[in-house]
């Protein structure tokens, strides 16, 4: 099925108040205009994102209200320059629309989709069903206070590898993660 696209949000996904991961979080400040925002993240999460980027097995695209100012976030988090879903400053409402459009565009182009967003990822209903039909999409809406956790990354990595069980079970895996239940073994 080829290289999937990972639409990656910042706040509530990487930036989380209690990221966990078995070690102390790192923190720093990012700016949007004159406004300062405290960021907290798990270094181990960023290590895994960097490793996936280095392999070239997934195209990671920022899909966040931070897109217009993402370079400073990349510097703060020591992440490589990643693609963006858009580059303009968008309001929260406009970003919500743009995020869904970006997800649909990935699937329309015949690529597999990973979408991690604490707010905009549909967890039920017709849009969720549309996006996950055929197992081509893995949708993860992490707890905004915890962000992505190791079990989320395990499922993302299995989906990227294209293992039949990860691809076929993507909707089930995502649902169990959303509900806080155990994930099936890969």
Buried (B, 14 or more C-beta within 10 A) or exposed (E): EEEBBBBBBBBBBBBBEEBBBEEEBBEBEBEBEEEEBEBBBBBBBBEBBBEBBEEEBBBBBBBBBBBBBBEBBBEBBEBEEBBBBBEEBBEEEEBBEBBBEBBBBBBEEEBBBBBBBBBBBBEEEEBBEEBBEEBBBBBBBBBBEBBBBBBBBBBBBBBBEBEEEBBEBBBEBBBBBBEEEEBEEB
